[in-house]
Amino acid sequence: MSEKRGLLPIVFNVLHLNKIVDGWRCLPRWDRWFAIPFLFVFFALVGWVPELYVRKTEIPPYDQLQRTSGIIFFESGGRGGWVTKLKTQQGILAFSCWTGGRGSGCVTAPPGRSLSEWQNRPATVWWFFRPNPYSRDLFAAQIEIDGVIVKSYQDSVRGLSISKSILPVFSIFYVVLPFLYLVFRMKSCLKQKRSDAK
């Protein structure tokens, strides 16, 4: 009796494996060799890679940051939000505050106010170099405009820490979704195949 009970999980697993194989073979070649692999690669670039990249990002100690002064201005970056730029004697520096997600803007105007109030004002930016395939390479850790800190070093460190704790949740979503799509396509294909055989 115990031997039969031991065989049940094995038989169950074999049957499931056969269903998966049948479902995969049922899919059109376009789905098997292009559409589904492309979907996994796409979600990896959108979800998994950014999380690994953000997890490796560390803001240096305050006294190790670069410090540059000039005239600050903001330009539209489309979906990424407003791009913070600094006009200096050496040229124009473009900064990012990207820590995952869509936006990479550094400064948000207070309620009832506009970024235009800070446009072309004297400013100082504390920053560090961070090669970034998703945004600009200069990360602004602290920004001071007209002698007022509008983005503090502490807020930057806290924001990065929060992003690191939240991103795994989104990564799970990006892992599960392609598999759900694959299972749905295989079930639909097998169902259609059985229907055509009747």
Residue pairs with C-beta under 8 A, 6 or more apart in sequence:
19 190
20 186
22 190
23 183
23 186
23 187
23 189
23 190
24 32
24 186
26 186
26 189
26 190
26 193
27 36
27 185
27 186
27 189
31 185
36 178
36 181
36 182
36 185
39 178
39 181
40 178
43 174
43 175
43 177
43 178
44 174
46 174
47 170
47 171
47 173
47 174
47 175
48 171
48 174
48 175
50 100
50 134
50 167
51 100
51 167
51 168
51 170
51 171
53 132
53 133
53 134
54 99
54 100
54 160
54 163
54 164
54 167
55 164
55 167
57 99
57 130
57 139
57 160
59 128
59 139
59 141
59 153
59 156
59 157
59 160
60 128
60 141
62 126
62 141
62 142
62 153
64 128
65 126
65 127
65 128
65 141
65 142
65 153
66 126
66 127
66 128
66 129
67 124
67 125
67 126
67 127
68 86
68 88
68 93
68 124
68 125
68 127
69 88
69 122
69 123
69 124
69 125
70 86
70 87
70 88
70 89
70 93
70 122
70 123
71 86
71 87
71 120
71 121
71 122
71 123
72 84
72 85
72 86
72 87
72 118
72 119
72 120
72 121
72 122
72 123
72 125
72 143
72 145
73 85
73 86
73 87
73 119
73 120
74 82
74 83
74 84
74 85
74 107
74 115
74 118
74 119
75 82
75 83
75 85
76 82
76 83
77 83
77 104
77 105
79 102
79 103
80 98
80 102
80 103
80 104
80 105
80 135
81 102
81 103
81 104
81 105
82 105
82 107
82 115
83 94
83 95
83 96
83 104
83 105
83 136
84 94
84 95
84 97
84 105
84 106
84 107
84 125
84 140
84 143
85 92
85 93
85 94
85 95
86 92
86 93
86 95
86 123
86 125
93 125
93 127
93 138
94 136
94 138
95 106
95 125
95 127
95 136
95 138
95 139
95 140
96 104
96 106
96 132
96 135
96 136
96 137
96 138
96 139
96 140
97 104
97 105
97 106
97 139
97 140
97 151
97 156
97 159
98 104
98 132
98 134
98 135
98 136
98 139
99 159
99 160
99 163
100 163
100 166
100 167
100 170
101 163
104 134
104 135
104 136
106 140
106 143
106 151
107 115
107 118
107 143
107 145
107 150
107 151
109 115
109 117
109 118
118 145
118 146
118 150
121 145
121 146
122 145
122 146
123 143
123 144
123 145
123 146
124 143
124 144
125 140
125 142
125 143
125 144
126 140
126 141
126 142
126 143
126 153
127 138
127 139
127 140
127 141
128 138
128 139
128 141
129 137
129 138
129 139
130 137
130 138
130 139
131 137
132 139
140 151
140 156
141 153
141 156
141 157
142 149
142 151
142 152
142 153
142 156
143 149
143 150
143 151
144 150
